[in-house]
Amino acid sequence: MKIYSKIKIASYVVAGAFMASACTKDFESMNVSPNKPSAVSSAVLLPNGIESSVDRYWGHRARFERINLDGGMLWVQYLARNIYSDEGDNYNMSPAYYTNNWKGFYNDALQNFQRIIVQSGPEGTAPNANYEGAALVMRSWVFSLLTDIYGAIPYTEALQGTAETPIYTPKYDSQEAVYAGLLEALKIANEKLTVGGPAISGDIMFGGKIDMWKKFANSLRLKLANRQAAKKPAESRAIMAEILGDPAKYPIFSSNADYAVLKNANGLPSNNEWNQVMIQESRTDWNLSKTLVDKLQALNDPRLAVYGQPVNNQYIGIPNGLPDAIATTYLATSAKIGTYFLQTTTPSVIMSYSELLFTLAEAAVDGDITGDAQMYYEQAIAASFNQYGLTMPADYLATAGSATKENILTQKWIALFGQGIEAWTEYRRTGYPVLPNPDTRAIFLNDGVLPTRLQYPSTEYSLNKSQLDAGISLNGGADDKKTKMWWVE
């Protein structure tokens, strides 16, 4: 259970995001400053890092930091705003989003994981390969979020403010280079994680089960390899073949019992972030999008009753991008977010078994693995239903269609409800699902372009300008919300 408070370990939160990243090659060579406390154990750092990163990914209770609720969930049209449409729904975002999420992921999460890697490594003050491996997995996951949100980021030269030779203005690495580093780091993590090895505590995600950390490491590595497959097909195929060809060495998720999830608790501040925002703070700003409601109704999909609540026995969605004067008229009549997602203990999903199966189905359709795409596709849909205690209707597959690329990604979009950032990444990468034409009353900013990335924070302009300029150049476009990611197919 997520029973730890959001501990603020100021000693390891370096002021300013410009110190933010680190190189996988330097993990064991980094030194700890003698002027910094070294007594904070991995058992304290690990839950703090997990909670801060997952809470930010899933929801986050603070305004102008809700990258999921006010970003991804709106842009892929799971939700629509009934008020304050200029906070994400019309593609506008305050500059505070760029800065707060950059700072939060780097300083509140990565600093903790990096500290664990340093002190639990072979030359650290408290060697423990399983702590090191778990921190490598989480560190890789957070870095994957950052590069998929912003593009080029500091990676190989940051989080080194306390190194023997400190780096305060780290260079930016291309998204391609970051992916290469993450794929290698996850392989190293799998090698370090040893079932039957040293115990770890403070593990609020897997309860100290090292086999689960290994499964997460390899499932995430598969996902990232598939994500870059259109740009680096040979390398990606080799990685997927390596993992799938040796399940004993590279175990992956094999059931819904395996998925990576943070189980939330009843008490503050460890409750589900959506519960905090929508129940504790009484925010009613979001209703189901017309796009999601229409799609699930067309499929006669029982998950609609989990994702939403009917009003007057009807599911009516709000078109995205409506100006407030129109959007507010839907407040009393449109479908609300499902009660399942509003409980204090609703789990925050990082990566599900169904997501892994959809990834394998796509890889099979693309010819990147030799598996049966239709089999993976059907298993993925069934796993998504089972995740919510539902059984897939007997005629569902006939309506959903066979395992084409579009159908796989459309069903993956349905299954990813709640994980708006992930669904946004998949949409930007593949163009699926095909979203409907905008409502004629909608008003979208950003020249009507669904955001492709977030802009860099003002702190980078003021503290790391020369390196930032080089990073912007690596993205191949302006620092705006229209420049495409490297992995776009």
C-alpha positions as CSV (number, residue, x, y, z in Angstrom):
1,M,0.0,0.0,0.0
2,K,1.1,3.6,-0.6
3,I,1.5,4.5,3.1
4,Y,4.3,7.0,3.0
5,S,3.9,10.7,3.2
6,K,5.3,13.0,0.5
7,I,8.6,13.3,2.3
8,K,10.6,16.4,1.2
9,I,14.2,15.4,1.3
10,A,15.7,18.8,0.7
11,S,19.2,17.6,0.7
12,Y,18.7,15.8,-2.5
13,V,16.5,18.3,-4.3
14,V,19.0,20.5,-6.2
15,A,17.6,24.0,-6.7
16,G,16.7,24.4,-10.4
17,A,15.9,21.9,-13.0
18,F,19.2,22.6,-14.8
19,M,20.9,20.0,-12.7
20,A,18.5,17.4,-13.7
21,S,19.7,14.3,-15.5
22,A,22.5,11.7,-15.4
23,C,24.4,9.3,-17.6
24,T,24.0,5.6,-17.3
25,K,27.7,5.2,-17.9
26,D,28.5,7.3,-14.8
27,F,26.3,5.6,-12.2
28,E,29.1,3.8,-10.4
29,S,31.7,6.6,-10.8
30,M,29.6,9.4,-9.3
31,N,30.7,10.5,-5.9
32,V,28.7,12.0,-3.0
33,S,29.6,15.4,-1.9
34,P,31.0,15.4,1.7
35,N,28.9,18.5,2.3
36,K,25.7,16.6,1.7
37,P,24.0,14.3,4.2
38,S,24.5,10.6,3.3
39,A,22.4,9.0,6.0
40,V,19.1,8.9,4.2
41,S,18.4,5.3,3.4
42,S,17.2,3.8,0.2
43,A,14.2,2.5,2.2
44,V,13.1,6.2,2.5
45,L,14.3,7.5,-0.9
46,L,12.5,4.8,-2.8
47,P,8.9,5.4,-1.7
48,N,9.4,9.1,-1.9
49,G,10.6,8.8,-5.5
50,I,7.9,6.4,-6.5
51,E,5.0,8.4,-5.0
52,S,6.1,11.8,-6.3
53,S,6.6,10.5,-9.9
54,V,3.5,8.3,-10.1
55,D,1.3,11.0,-8.5
56,R,2.5,13.5,-11.1
57,Y,2.0,11.0,-14.0
58,W,-1.5,10.0,-12.9
59,G,-3.0,13.2,-11.7
60,H,-1.4,15.6,-9.3
61,R,-3.5,17.6,-7.0
62,A,-2.1,21.1,-7.8
63,R,-3.4,23.4,-10.5
64,F,-1.0,24.0,-13.4
65,E,0.8,20.7,-12.6
66,R,-1.9,18.3,-13.8
67,I,-0.2,17.2,-17.0
68,N,-2.4,14.1,-17.2
69,L,-5.9,15.6,-16.4
70,D,-5.3,18.9,-18.1
71,G,-3.1,17.6,-20.8
72,G,-3.1,14.0,-22.1
73,M,-6.7,13.1,-20.9
74,L,-8.1,16.1,-22.9
75,W,-5.9,15.9,-26.0
76,V,-6.8,12.3,-26.7
77,Q,-10.4,13.1,-25.9
78,Y,-11.1,10.9,-23.0
79,L,-12.3,13.9,-21.0
80,A,-13.5,17.4,-21.9
81,R,-13.6,20.5,-19.8
82,N,-16.9,22.1,-18.9
83,I,-15.2,25.2,-17.6
84,Y,-11.7,26.7,-18.0
85,S,-11.3,25.3,-21.5
86,D,-8.1,27.3,-21.9
87,E,-6.4,25.0,-19.4
88,G,-5.6,22.3,-21.9
89,D,-8.9,21.5,-23.7
90,N,-8.4,24.2,-26.4
91,Y,-4.7,23.3,-26.6
92,N,-3.6,26.3,-24.5
93,M,-1.4,25.7,-21.4
94,S,0.0,28.1,-18.9
95,P,3.9,28.3,-19.0
96,A,3.6,27.1,-15.4
97,Y,2.8,23.6,-16.8
98,Y,6.1,23.4,-18.6
99,T,8.2,24.5,-15.6
100,N,6.3,22.7,-12.8
101,N,6.3,19.3,-14.5
102,W,9.9,19.6,-15.7
103,K,11.0,20.5,-12.2
104,G,8.7,18.0,-10.5
105,F,9.8,15.0,-12.5
106,Y,13.5,15.9,-12.3
107,N,13.8,17.2,-8.8
108,D,11.2,15.3,-6.9
109,A,11.6,11.9,-8.5
110,L,14.9,11.5,-10.4
111,Q,17.0,13.0,-7.5
112,N,15.7,10.2,-5.2
113,F,16.3,7.4,-7.7
114,Q,19.8,8.7,-8.6
115,R,20.7,8.9,-4.9
116,I,19.7,5.2,-4.5
117,I,21.8,4.2,-7.5
118,V,24.8,6.0,-6.2
119,Q,24.7,4.7,-2.6
120,S,23.5,1.1,-3.4
121,G,26.0,0.5,-6.2
122,P,29.1,-1.6,-5.7
123,E,31.2,1.3,-4.6
124,G,28.4,3.0,-2.6
125,T,27.9,3.5,1.1
126,A,25.2,0.8,1.3
127,P,25.7,-1.7,-1.6
128,N,22.5,-3.5,-2.6
129,A,22.0,-4.6,-6.2
130,N,18.3,-5.0,-5.9
131,Y,17.8,-1.4,-4.7
132,E,20.1,-0.3,-7.5
133,G,18.1,-2.3,-10.1
134,A,14.7,-1.0,-8.9
135,A,15.9,2.6,-8.9
136,L,17.3,2.1,-12.4
137,V,13.9,0.9,-13.6
138,M,12.0,3.8,-12.1
139,R,14.7,6.3,-13.2
140,S,14.3,4.9,-16.8
141,W,10.5,5.2,-16.6
142,V,10.6,8.8,-15.5
143,F,13.2,9.7,-18.2
144,S,11.0,8.1,-20.8
145,L,8.2,10.3,-19.7
146,L,10.3,13.4,-19.9
147,T,11.8,12.8,-23.3
148,D,8.3,11.8,-24.7
149,I,6.9,15.0,-23.3
150,Y,9.6,17.5,-24.2
151,G,11.9,15.8,-26.8
152,A,15.6,16.4,-26.4
153,I,16.4,16.6,-22.6
154,P,19.5,16.7,-20.4
155,Y,20.3,13.0,-19.8
156,T,24.0,12.1,-19.9
157,E,25.2,15.2,-18.0
158,A,22.7,15.9,-15.3
159,L,21.9,14.9,-11.7
160,Q,25.6,15.4,-11.3
161,G,25.6,18.5,-9.1
162,T,27.2,16.5,-6.3
163,A,29.7,14.6,-8.5
164,E,33.4,15.0,-8.0
165,T,33.4,17.3,-11.0
166,P,29.9,18.9,-10.8
167,I,28.0,19.8,-13.9
168,Y,25.5,22.6,-13.4
169,T,24.7,23.3,-17.1
170,P,24.2,19.8,-18.6
171,K,24.0,19.3,-22.3
172,Y,20.8,18.1,-24.0
173,D,20.7,14.7,-25.6
174,S,18.5,13.9,-28.6
175,Q,15.5,11.7,-28.1
176,E,17.2,9.0,-30.1
177,A,20.2,9.1,-27.8
178,V,18.0,9.1,-24.7
179,Y,16.1,6.0,-25.9
180,A,19.4,4.2,-26.5
181,G,20.5,5.0,-23.0
182,L,17.1,3.9,-21.5
183,L,17.1,0.6,-23.4
184,E,20.6,-0.2,-22.1
185,A,19.8,0.9,-18.6
186,L,16.8,-1.4,-18.4
187,K,18.9,-4.3,-19.6
188,I,21.4,-3.6,-16.9
189,A,18.6,-3.3,-14.3
190,N,17.3,-6.8,-15.2
191,E,20.9,-8.1,-14.7
192,K,21.3,-6.5,-11.3
193,L,17.9,-7.5,-10.0
194,T,18.3,-10.9,-8.4
195,V,15.5,-13.0,-7.0
196,G,16.7,-14.4,-3.7
197,G,19.3,-11.6,-3.4
198,P,19.4,-8.8,-0.9
199,A,16.0,-7.7,0.4
200,I,14.6,-4.2,-0.1
201,S,12.1,-2.3,1.9
202,G,10.1,0.8,1.3
203,D,8.9,-0.7,-1.9
204,I,5.3,0.7,-2.1
205,M,4.8,-0.6,-5.6
206,F,5.8,-4.3,-5.6
207,G,6.2,-5.0,-1.9
208,G,9.8,-6.0,-2.3
209,K,9.1,-8.7,-4.9
210,I,12.2,-8.7,-7.1
211,D,10.6,-10.9,-9.8
212,M,8.0,-8.1,-10.4
213,W,10.7,-5.5,-10.8
214,K,12.4,-7.7,-13.4
215,K,9.0,-8.2,-15.2
216,F,8.5,-4.4,-15.2
217,A,12.0,-3.7,-16.5
218,N,11.6,-6.1,-19.4
219,S,8.1,-5.1,-20.3
220,L,9.1,-1.5,-20.3
221,R,12.1,-2.3,-22.5
222,L,9.8,-4.0,-24.9
223,K,7.5,-1.0,-25.1
224,L,10.3,1.4,-25.7
225,A,11.8,-0.8,-28.4
226,N,8.5,-1.0,-30.1
227,R,8.0,2.8,-29.8
228,Q,11.3,3.4,-31.7
229,A,10.8,0.6,-34.2
230,A,9.8,2.7,-37.1
231,K,13.1,4.7,-36.8
232,K,15.5,1.9,-35.7
233,P,13.9,-1.4,-37.0
234,A,16.9,-3.7,-36.9
235,E,17.9,-2.7,-33.4
236,S,14.4,-2.8,-32.0
237,R,13.7,-6.2,-33.5
238,A,16.9,-7.6,-32.0
239,I,15.9,-6.3,-28.5
240,M,12.4,-7.8,-28.8
241,A,13.8,-11.1,-30.0
242,E,16.3,-11.2,-27.1
243,I,13.6,-10.6,-24.5
244,L,10.9,-12.9,-26.0
245,G,13.5,-15.6,-26.8
246,D,14.6,-16.1,-23.2
247,P,11.7,-15.7,-20.8
248,A,13.7,-17.2,-18.0
249,K,16.3,-14.5,-18.2
250,Y,13.9,-11.8,-19.4
251,P,10.6,-12.4,-17.7
252,I,7.7,-10.1,-18.7
253,F,4.1,-9.5,-17.4
254,S,2.1,-12.7,-17.9
255,S,-1.3,-11.8,-16.3
256,N,-3.2,-8.9,-14.7
257,A,-1.6,-9.8,-11.4
258,D,1.7,-8.6,-12.8
259,Y,0.9,-5.0,-13.9
260,A,3.0,-2.1,-12.6
261,V,0.6,-0.1,-10.3
262,L,0.8,2.1,-7.2
263,K,-1.9,1.0,-4.8
264,N,-3.2,4.1,-3.0
265,A,-4.3,4.4,0.6
266,N,-7.3,5.8,2.4
267,G,-5.5,8.6,4.2
268,L,-4.0,11.9,3.1
269,P,-1.7,12.5,1.4
270,S,-1.4,9.0,0.0
271,N,-4.9,8.8,-1.5
272,N,-5.6,8.6,-5.3
273,E,-4.9,12.0,-6.8
274,W,-8.2,12.0,-8.7
275,N,-10.0,11.5,-5.4
276,Q,-8.1,14.4,-4.0
277,V,-8.9,16.8,-6.9
278,M,-12.5,15.8,-7.6
279,I,-13.8,14.6,-4.2
280,Q,-11.7,16.2,-1.5
281,E,-11.4,19.5,-3.4
282,S,-14.8,19.2,-5.1
283,R,-13.6,20.0,-8.6
284,T,-16.2,19.1,-11.2
285,D,-14.4,20.6,-14.2
286,W,-14.2,17.4,-16.3
287,N,-16.8,15.2,-17.9
288,L,-16.4,12.4,-20.5
289,S,-15.6,13.5,-24.0
290,K,-18.2,13.0,-26.7
291,T,-15.5,11.1,-28.7
292,L,-15.0,8.5,-26.0
293,V,-18.7,8.1,-25.2
294,D,-19.7,7.8,-28.9
295,K,-17.0,5.2,-29.5
296,L,-17.9,3.0,-26.5
297,Q,-21.6,3.2,-27.3
298,A,-20.9,2.2,-30.9
299,L,-19.1,-0.9,-29.6
300,N,-21.7,-1.6,-26.9
301,D,-18.6,-1.6,-24.6
302,P,-19.3,-2.4,-20.9
303,R,-16.3,-0.4,-19.9
304,L,-18.3,2.8,-20.4
305,A,-20.0,2.1,-17.1
306,V,-16.6,1.9,-15.4
307,Y,-15.1,5.0,-17.1
308,G,-18.2,7.1,-16.6
309,Q,-21.4,7.8,-14.7
310,P,-24.7,8.4,-16.7
311,V,-26.8,11.5,-16.0
312,N,-30.6,10.9,-16.1
313,N,-29.8,7.4,-17.3
314,Q,-28.0,8.7,-20.3
315,Y,-24.3,8.9,-21.4
316,I,-23.8,12.2,-23.1
317,G,-20.3,13.4,-23.8
318,I,-19.0,17.0,-24.2
319,P,-17.3,17.9,-27.5
320,N,-13.7,19.0,-26.9
321,G,-12.6,22.6,-27.3
322,L,-15.9,24.3,-26.6
323,P,-15.6,27.9,-25.2
324,D,-16.7,28.2,-21.6
325,A,-20.0,29.8,-22.4
326,I,-21.1,26.7,-24.3
327,A,-19.2,24.1,-22.3
328,T,-20.8,25.1,-19.0
329,T,-24.2,24.2,-20.4
330,Y,-23.2,20.5,-20.5
331,L,-22.2,20.4,-16.8
332,A,-25.6,19.2,-15.5
333,T,-26.3,16.8,-18.4
334,S,-23.1,15.2,-19.5
335,A,-21.6,11.9,-18.3
336,K,-19.3,12.3,-15.2
337,I,-16.1,10.4,-14.5
338,G,-16.8,6.9,-13.2
339,T,-16.9,6.3,-9.5
340,Y,-14.2,3.6,-9.8
341,F,-11.7,6.3,-10.6
342,L,-12.7,8.6,-7.8
343,Q,-12.1,6.3,-4.8
344,T,-9.3,7.0,-2.3
345,T,-7.8,3.6,-3.0
346,T,-8.1,3.5,-6.8
347,P,-4.7,2.3,-8.1
348,S,-2.5,4.5,-10.2
349,V,-1.6,2.4,-13.2
350,I,1.9,2.8,-14.7
351,M,1.9,-0.1,-17.2
352,S,-0.8,-2.8,-17.5
353,Y,-0.7,-6.3,-18.8
354,S,-3.2,-5.3,-21.6
355,E,-0.8,-2.6,-22.7
356,L,2.0,-5.1,-23.0
357,L,-0.2,-7.4,-25.1
358,F,-1.3,-4.5,-27.4
359,T,2.4,-3.7,-27.9
360,L,3.1,-7.3,-28.9
361,A,0.1,-7.3,-31.2
362,E,1.4,-4.2,-33.0
363,A,4.9,-5.6,-33.2
364,A,3.5,-8.8,-34.7
365,V,1.4,-6.8,-37.3
366,D,4.5,-4.8,-38.2
367,G,6.6,-7.9,-38.6
368,D,8.9,-7.0,-35.8
369,I,8.2,-10.2,-33.9
370,T,7.0,-13.6,-35.1
371,G,4.0,-13.9,-32.8
372,D,0.3,-14.1,-33.7
373,A,-1.1,-10.6,-33.9
374,Q,-4.7,-11.7,-33.7
375,M,-4.0,-13.8,-30.6
376,Y,-2.2,-10.9,-28.8
377,Y,-5.0,-8.5,-29.8
378,E,-7.8,-10.7,-28.4
379,Q,-5.8,-11.4,-25.2
380,A,-5.2,-7.7,-24.8
381,I,-8.8,-6.8,-25.1
382,A,-9.8,-9.6,-22.7
383,A,-7.2,-8.4,-20.2
384,S,-8.5,-4.9,-20.3
385,F,-12.0,-6.1,-19.4
386,N,-10.6,-8.3,-16.7
387,Q,-8.7,-5.5,-15.2
388,Y,-12.0,-4.0,-14.2
389,G,-13.6,-7.3,-13.2
390,L,-15.6,-7.5,-16.5
391,T,-15.9,-10.2,-19.1
392,M,-15.6,-9.4,-22.7
393,P,-19.0,-9.9,-24.5
394,A,-19.1,-12.9,-26.8
395,D,-19.9,-10.7,-29.8
396,Y,-17.4,-7.9,-29.0
397,L,-14.6,-8.9,-31.3
398,A,-17.0,-9.1,-34.3
399,T,-17.9,-5.4,-33.7
400,A,-14.3,-4.3,-32.8
401,G,-12.8,-5.9,-36.0
402,S,-9.7,-8.0,-36.6
403,A,-6.1,-7.2,-35.6
404,T,-5.3,-4.4,-38.1
405,K,-2.9,-1.7,-37.0
406,E,-5.7,0.8,-36.6
407,N,-7.9,-1.6,-34.6
408,I,-5.0,-2.5,-32.3
409,L,-4.2,1.1,-31.6
410,T,-7.9,2.1,-31.2
411,Q,-8.5,-0.7,-28.7
412,K,-5.2,0.2,-27.0
413,W,-6.6,3.8,-26.6
414,I,-9.7,2.5,-25.0
415,A,-7.8,0.3,-22.6
416,L,-5.4,3.2,-21.6
417,F,-8.2,5.3,-20.2
418,G,-6.8,7.1,-17.1
419,Q,-3.2,7.1,-18.6
420,G,-3.7,10.2,-20.7
421,I,0.0,10.8,-21.1
422,E,0.6,7.3,-22.5
423,A,-2.3,7.5,-24.9
424,W,-1.2,11.0,-26.0
425,T,2.2,9.5,-26.8
426,E,0.7,6.6,-28.8
427,Y,-1.5,9.0,-30.7
428,R,1.4,11.3,-31.6
429,R,3.4,8.3,-32.7
430,T,0.9,6.5,-34.8
431,G,-2.0,8.8,-35.6
432,Y,-4.5,6.4,-33.9
433,P,-7.2,6.4,-33.0
434,V,-8.6,8.6,-35.7
435,L,-10.2,11.5,-33.9
436,P,-13.4,13.0,-35.3
437,N,-13.6,16.4,-36.9
438,P,-13.9,19.2,-34.3
439,D,-17.3,20.4,-33.3
440,T,-18.2,23.5,-35.3
441,R,-18.4,25.5,-32.1
442,A,-15.0,24.5,-30.9
443,I,-12.2,27.0,-30.7
444,F,-8.7,25.5,-30.7
445,L,-5.4,27.5,-30.2
446,N,-2.0,26.3,-31.4
447,D,-3.2,26.8,-35.0
448,G,-5.6,24.0,-34.4
449,V,-2.7,21.5,-34.0
450,L,-3.1,18.9,-31.2
451,P,0.0,19.5,-29.1
452,T,2.9,17.4,-30.1
453,R,5.1,18.3,-27.1
454,L,5.5,20.7,-24.2
455,Q,7.8,23.7,-24.5
456,Y,10.8,24.0,-22.3
457,P,10.5,25.8,-19.0
458,S,11.6,29.4,-18.4
459,T,14.3,28.2,-15.9
460,E,16.2,26.5,-18.7
461,Y,16.1,29.8,-20.7
462,S,17.5,31.7,-17.8
463,L,20.0,29.1,-16.3
464,N,21.1,26.8,-19.2
465,K,20.4,28.9,-22.3
466,S,23.4,27.8,-24.5
467,Q,22.7,24.1,-23.9
468,L,19.0,24.6,-24.4
469,D,19.5,26.2,-27.8
470,A,21.5,23.1,-28.9
471,G,18.7,20.9,-27.5
472,I,16.0,22.8,-29.5
473,S,18.1,22.3,-32.6
474,L,18.2,18.5,-31.9
475,N,14.4,18.5,-32.0
476,G,14.5,19.7,-35.6
477,G,12.0,22.5,-35.0
478,A,11.0,25.5,-32.9
479,D,10.4,25.3,-29.1
480,D,6.6,25.1,-29.6
481,K,3.8,22.7,-29.3
482,K,3.9,21.7,-33.0
483,T,7.4,20.2,-33.4
484,K,7.1,16.5,-33.9
485,M,8.9,13.8,-31.8
486,W,11.7,11.7,-33.2
487,W,9.7,8.4,-33.1
488,V,6.7,9.7,-35.2
489,E,5.9,7.0,-37.8
